Amino acid sequence: MTQANTSRWLTNGRLANGSTVDIEVVDGAIASVMPGSPERRGTDLDGWLVVPSLGEPHAHLDKALTAERVPNPAGDLMGAIHAWVAAEQRGEFGLDEMTARATLAVRKLVANGVTNIRTHVNVGESDATHVHLRAVMAARAATRHLADIQIVALMHSPLAGSDGAGNRRALREALQLGADLVGGCPHLEDDGDGMIREAMAAALEAGVGMDLHVDETLDPKMLTLRDLARRVSEIGFPHPVTASHCVSLSVQPVDVQRRIASEVAAAGIGVVPLPPTNLFLQGREQPSSMPRGIAPIDVLRSAGVEVALGGDNVQDPFNPVGRSDPFETAALAVMASHQLPGDAFHLVSNGVRKVLGLGAVELTLGRPANPMPADFLVVNAASVREAIADAPADRRVFKGGVEVAVTTTTRRFNDRS
């Protein structure tokens, strides 16, 4: 028997243009957006700002919330890597502990308005029982009503050559267990192009896409992004490809940036700059006119590259702070990458959906021509700019039209009369 459509209304919301609207949701999708009517009954949004839900295109849920236990005194990328490896070797983590942390990390993101997450998870022959992957998969299962999560198998190095045989075997096991994409770090390998070839071979075999950590360095001679784009184009790789970080592109002359951006666009590769963590990790070796370490967003977008912004690591050795809040990422993009607030918001909302291969959420009057999920953030702010600037804690998060998280605050001033 076919079940009847379930319809509900979210009323008295306010769009970014200031208009008051009521939103009809049918079976988890937006059915219509209508001018607000006091006669219409539904879930009252209290006149708060309604925007598409936020996204996190590059998390590390297996590492999140470990800053106290895994300090990184050096403060740079290699210091973080060494600190993490040492913590693993001394048995700092376990399946239950990691599952609980990853679940908490998801809930923190959702509370701030995130309903789509892509997380990288350590995979390699040294983790013979795939503790990292199994922990994050358990966290995904426990929070599937809150967020949709894609898992990238972040491969240990090396992946190429005879020394990479064990890691290649671990990658194929991870894909069989349920990892959604192939990941890795070609710039950390002696044979970066070989790593890309091995990643592609595994992805083709499994019929999945790739999301690689690319050129997380300020060394201008390191340009595996160009190698990746050319390899994808040469073989006509048929699945989605994302290049995260792309730090060294930022220190190239502008004409080189534009040429590489055009190749990336032609290859259909999405790019995910990561302002919070790269501002922390990069540039320590250049104290004068310190570079910002953020991929050139405007150059990439002008070339036609799909771009999304991510927060990357949160309170771990790679980033000791971080609020699990894309509004923080957007604010850093405004300040450190000269993005206008509206553009910065796009890059942490619908821009994320595009890079993750998901449909956009548009809030315009009328009935949508194509189905789109009723995934919204309702925030107590006058505008998108104010939401980014103040990052109000007062938020209501809807996934499929269902309220999945609510945060309210009370503020009191004890002024003397």
N, C-alpha and C positions, 0 to 999 in steps of 0.2 A: 504494500500500500504506500502510495506517495504521500509524504508528510506535507501539510500546508505550510506555505511561507510564514515565517515569523517576522512581524513588523514591530518596530518601536521608534519612538521619537526622542531625540535629544533637543531640548528647547532652550531658547534664550541664550544662545551662544553669540559671540561677537567675532566677526571676521576681521582680517587685517585692515580692510578698508573702512572699518567702523560700523558696518551694517549689522543689524541684529537678525539672526537666522534661526530656523529650526531645521534639524537634519533628520531625515528619515532613513532608518537602517532596516534592510530586509536580508535575513540570512547572513548577517555579518558584513554586508556590502552597503555602500552608499546608494540609496534608491533615489533620493532627491534632496536638494537644499532649497528651502523656501523662506521667503520673508517671515520674520518672527511674528507670531500671533499670540496674544495673551489667552486666546480661547483654546489653543492647542495643548493637550495634556501629554506629558512625557517626563523625562529626567531633566530637571532644571539645571542648566549650566551656569546660573548666577550672573550672567552677563560677562563672564570671563572670555578672554581671547582663545579662539579655537584655531589650531594650526595642525597640519599633518604631523603625525608622530615622528620622533627623531630616530636616527639609526646610528649604530656603531659598526663601521665596516672593518675594524681592525682591533680586536681585543686579544688578550692573552689570559684567558680565564684560569688556566692551570697555574699561572704565576701570581695572579692578583692577590693583593692584601698580605704580602709577605715581607714588607719593608723592615719591620722590627726584627725579624728572624734572619733576614739575608741582607745585611748592610753592604753598601758599595762605597767604601771610602774614596776610591779613585774618582767616582762620579762619571766615568765615561763608559762607552759601549763595551769595551773589552773587560773593564773592571766589573761590569754587571754580569757579563757572560761567565767570567771566572768565579764570581761570587755564587752564581746559581749552580754551577757545576760542583763547587766545593760543598754547597748545602746538600745537593743530591747525594754526593759521596758519603757524607756523614749521616745519611738516613733521616734528613729533616722532614721528609714528606711521606705520606702514605695514601692509599686509595680513599679511605673514609675522610681523612683530613682534607685532601684535595677536592673531593666531591663537595664537602660542606663549604669550602672557600669559594669554589666556582659557582655554587648555587647562590651564595650570598652576593657574589659579584654580579650575577645576572639580576638579582632583585634590586640591587643598587641602581643599575642601569634602567630597569623598568620604572622604578619610582621616579626617575628623572624624565621619563617620557619616551624611552627607547622600546620599540617593539620588533626591531630587526637587528640581529647581531651576527657578525662573522668573527669567529675566533680562531687564532692559530694555536696549535697544540703540539708540544714537543713529541717527535717520533724518531726513534733510532734503535739500533741493535742493542744499545746499552740499557734500554727499557724493554727487556725481553717480554714482559707480560703486559705491555702497553698500559701501564697505570695511568699516565697522563690522559690518554685517549679515553679509557674506560671511565675515568672520573668525570671528564667533561661531558661525555655521552650520558652519564647518569644525571648530571646537573641539567642537561638539556631535557631529558625525559621528565624531570621533576618540575620544570618551569615551562613546559610546552604551551600551557594555557596563558602564559604571560608574554612570551616572545618567540619568534622564529629564529633559530640559530643554525648557521652554517659552520662546519668544522673543516679547517685546513690542516693537513698533515705537515707541520713545520719540520722539515727533515734536518737531522744532524748532518754535519759535514764530516768526511766527504761523501758525496753521492756518486761522483764520477770515479772511474778508474778501478783498479783491482782492490784498492782499500775500501771502496764504497759498496762492495757486494753485500755486506751485512745490512747496511742501511737501505739498499735497494730492496732487499727481501722484507725488511721491516715496513717500508712504504707500501708494498703490495699487500701485506697483512693488514695494515691500517685501513686501506681502501676496502678490503673485504669486511673488516669489522664495522665500517660505517662512516669513515671520513669522507667528506664531500668534495674536497679539492686537494690538489697537490701543492705543497709549498716548499720553501727552502731559501737558501741565501747564496746565490752564485758569486757575489762579491767576496765571500769568505772562503772560497775554494781556490786551490791552485789552478784548476781547470774550470773556470766559470762557464765557458761555453759548453763544456762537456756536461756540467751539472744541468744546464738548461735542456740539453738533448735527453738526458736520462729522465728528467722530470716530465718532459713531453711524452716520452715513450710510455711511461707509466700512466700518464693521464689519458693518452690515446687508447691504451689497453683497457682501462677502466671506463672510458667514455665520460670523463669528467674534465672540469676546467682547472686552471692554475691560479694561485695567488702567491707571488714570490716577493720576499724581502729583497729589494733591489738597490744597490749602491748606497747603503747607509753609511756614507763616508763623505768627507769634504775633499778627498783626493780627486783632483780634476782628471787624472788619468784613468780613473775607474768609471767606465761607462757601459756596464753590462745591460743597461736599459736599451741602448742602441742594438746590442747583440740580440736581445730578446725580441725586439720589434722585427728585426730582419729575419730571424729564425721563424717566427710566427707567420710572417708574410710568405716566406719561401715555401713552406710546406702546406700553407693554407690550413693551419690548425683550426679545427672546426668548433672548439669549445671556448667559453669565455676565459679571458686572461686578464689578470690584474697585476700591476706593479706597485707595490707599496714602498713608501719612503722616497726613493729617487732623490736623495739628498745631493749627490754630486752634480746633478743637473743644474742646481742653483748657482754653482760657481763657474759655469761655462759662460763664455761670451754670449750675448743675446742672440747673435745670428746662429750660433751652434745650438742654443736652446730651441730656437724656432725650427731648425732643420730636423732635430731629433723629435721634437713634438709632432711634426708633420708625419714622420715615420711611425710614431706611436699611434697617431690617429688613423693612419692608413691600415695599420695592423689590427685596429679595433681594440686596443688595450686600454683598460681603465687605469687611472692612477689615483692612489690614495696617499696624499701628504699627511703627516702626523705631527702637527705643531707641538703638543704638550711634551712628548717624550724627546723629540729631536731638539727642541730648544734646551732641554736639560742636558742631553748627552753630547751634543755637537759643539765644536768651536773652542773647546778648552785649550787646545794647543795654539790658538791665535788670540791672545788677550787684547791686542790692538785691533780696532775695527772688527770686533768679533762677528763672524757670519751667523746667520740665523738658522741655517740648516733645514730650511723648508723648501720643498720643490716649488718652482715658479708657477703658481696657480694660474695667473692671467695668461701667460704664454701658452700653457697647455690648453686652456679652455678656448683661447683664440684660434688654436689649430684644429679644434673640433674634438679634443680628447674629453671623454667623460671623467669628471673629477669628483671625488668625495673626500671629506675630511674625517679623520678618526682620532681618537684619544690615545690609542696604543696601550701601553702599560699603565697600571693604576696601583700605586702604593706597593711597589716592589723594587728590586735593585736597579731596574731600568728607569724608574720614575718614582721617587719617594713620596710624591704627592699625587694629585689627581682626584677629582670629585665624582668620577663616573657620570659626568654630565656633558653632553654635547654642546650645551650653551657655553661651557668653559672653553671647549675647542673652538667654537665660533668666535668667542671674544678674543682669543689669542690670534685667530686668523685676521680679525679686524686690526689688531694692534701690530702684529708682527709681519703680516702679509698684505696689509693695506686693502683688505676686502671691505666693501660696503656691507652694512649689517644684513640687508636683504639677500645679498649674494652669499654671505657667510651662512645664513640660515638655510638657504637652498642646499649648500654643500654638506650640511649635517642632517638633512631630511630627505627630500626627493632625490638629491644627488646621490645619496647612499643607496636608495632603492635602485637607481639606474645601474650603478656599478655592481650591485648584487644581483642584477637580472630580475628585478621585481618591478611591478607596475607602480606608477606614481599615484599619489593621493592628491586630488585637486578639490578645493572647496570653492565652487562657484555656483551661483544661483541656477536652478534648473535640475534636470535629470541628466546624469552622466551618460555619454554615448557608449562608454565601455565600462564593464564592472570594475570597481576598485574597492579595496578593503576599507572598512570603516575604522581605520586606525588613526586616532587623534590624540593630541595633547591639548588639554584645557588648562591655561595658566593665568594666574592673577597678575596680568600686566596690561598696560595700555596699548602696547605695540610690540612688534617683533624686535625692534631695536631695544626697547626697554627690557624685554624678556632676556635678551642677550646680555645687556648691561647689568641688570640686577640679579639675574638667575633666581627668581623668586622660588622659595621652597613650596609655596602653595600651588599644587599641581594635581590634576586628575588625568589619569591615563586610560584610554579606551582602546581595546583590541577587538576587532570584529564587532564593534558597537557595544561591547561589554566593558564596564568599568573594572579594571584589573588592579589599579593602584590609586590611592588617595593620600596626599600629604597636606595637612593644614597646620598652620602655626598661629601662635598668639603672641602679640607684642604689646608690652605695657611700658609706659613712661611714668616714672614717679616724680613728676615735676612739682616743685615747691610753689605754693600759691603766694 
